[in-house]
Amino acid sequence: MILLIDAGNSRVKWAIYQQGRWLADGVVVHDAVPQLAEEWRRWPLTRALASSVAEPQVGAALQAALPCPVQWVRAQAAFGDVTNHYRRGRRAGGGSLAGGPWRHGRSARVMWWWLVPVPP
């Protein structure tokens, strides 16, 4: 069971995924991140994938709330066949490299399409 996290400038979006199914998701403001620990402990999470453009203290709060190991995804100049053309691309989050779905108001499920195999 995987926890997927996108920590933006004002909110943290998250979703839980397992074997082709989205099981839960949510959005919280930065100040509410510590409350996520209780929610996430209810799930048998094996790992987390996270992306963040938030202030360092938000990342630290997420780290403290996580009940499982986390891998932080960072923006790169390129990933697979995707090229990052943002002016300051390395400062953008992994979500920007994945197509920036948050600015379109979609759910946490969209950002991670390139990291987890989603059935049609």
C-alpha positions in Angstrom: 0.0 0.0 0.0 1.5 3.3 -1.1 0.9 6.8 0.2 1.4 9.5 -2.4 2.0 13.1 -1.2 2.2 16.5 -3.0 3.2 19.3 -0.6 2.4 22.6 -2.4 2.8 26.2 -1.3 -0.3 26.3 0.7 -1.8 22.8 0.9 -0.8 19.1 1.1 -2.6 16.7 -1.2 -2.4 12.9 -0.5 -3.8 9.6 -1.8 -3.5 6.0 -0.9 -3.1 3.4 -3.7 -2.9 -0.4 -3.7 -3.1 -2.9 -6.5 -4.9 -0.8 -9.1 -7.3 0.8 -6.6 -7.4 4.3 -5.0 -8.4 3.8 -1.4 -8.4 7.3 0.1 -7.3 10.8 -0.5 -7.4 14.2 1.1 -6.2 17.8 1.2 -5.1 19.8 4.3 -3.5 23.2 4.9 0.1 23.1 6.2 -0.9 23.7 9.8 -3.0 20.5 9.8 -0.2 18.2 8.6 0.5 16.8 12.2 -3.2 15.6 12.2 -2.5 13.3 9.2 -0.4 11.0 11.4 -3.5 9.6 13.0 -5.3 9.1 9.6 -2.2 7.5 8.0 -1.6 5.1 10.9 -4.9 3.4 10.2 -3.6 2.1 6.9 -0.9 -0.7 6.5 1.3 1.6 4.4 4.5 0.1 3.1 6.0 3.2 1.6 5.4 6.8 0.6 6.3 8.8 -2.5 6.4 12.6 -1.8 7.0 15.8 -3.7 7.3 19.2 -2.1 7.8 22.8 -3.0 6.7 23.8 0.5 8.8 25.4 3.2 11.3 23.0 5.0 9.2 22.9 8.1 6.3 21.4 6.2 8.6 18.6 4.9 9.8 18.0 8.5 6.1 17.8 9.7 5.3 15.3 7.0 8.4 13.2 7.8 7.2 13.2 11.5 3.7 12.2 10.5 4.7 9.3 8.2 4.3 5.8 9.5 6.5 4.3 6.7 9.6 5.0 4.7 9.4 7.9 2.2 11.1 8.5 -1.1 11.2 12.2 -2.0 10.7 12.9 -5.7 12.5 16.0 -7.0 12.1 17.8 -10.3 14.8 17.0 -12.8 15.7 18.4 -16.2 14.2 15.2 -17.7 12.5 12.1 -16.6 12.0 9.3 -19.2 10.6 11.0 -22.3 9.4 14.1 -20.4 11.5 17.2 -20.5 11.1 20.0 -17.9 11.0 23.4 -19.7 10.2 25.4 -16.6 12.7 28.4 -16.3 13.7 27.3 -12.8 12.7 23.7 -13.2 14.8 22.3 -10.4 12.9 24.5 -8.0 9.5 23.2 -9.2 8.1 20.1 -7.5 7.9 16.6 -9.0 4.2 17.4 -9.7 5.3 20.1 -12.2 7.4 17.5 -14.1 4.4 15.2 -14.1 2.3 17.8 -15.8 1.2 20.1 -13.0 -2.3 18.6 -12.4 -2.8 20.5 -9.2 -3.2 23.8 -11.0 -6.1 22.2 -12.8 -7.9 21.2 -9.6 -7.7 17.4 -10.2 -7.3 14.9 -7.4 -4.1 13.4 -5.9 -4.6 10.5 -8.2 -3.6 12.5 -11.3 -0.2 13.6 -10.2 1.2 10.2 -9.8 0.0 8.6 -13.0 3.6 8.2 -14.1 4.8 6.5 -10.9 2.1 3.9 -10.3 0.4 1.6 -12.9 -3.2 2.7 -13.0 -5.6 0.4 -14.9 -7.8 1.9 -17.6 
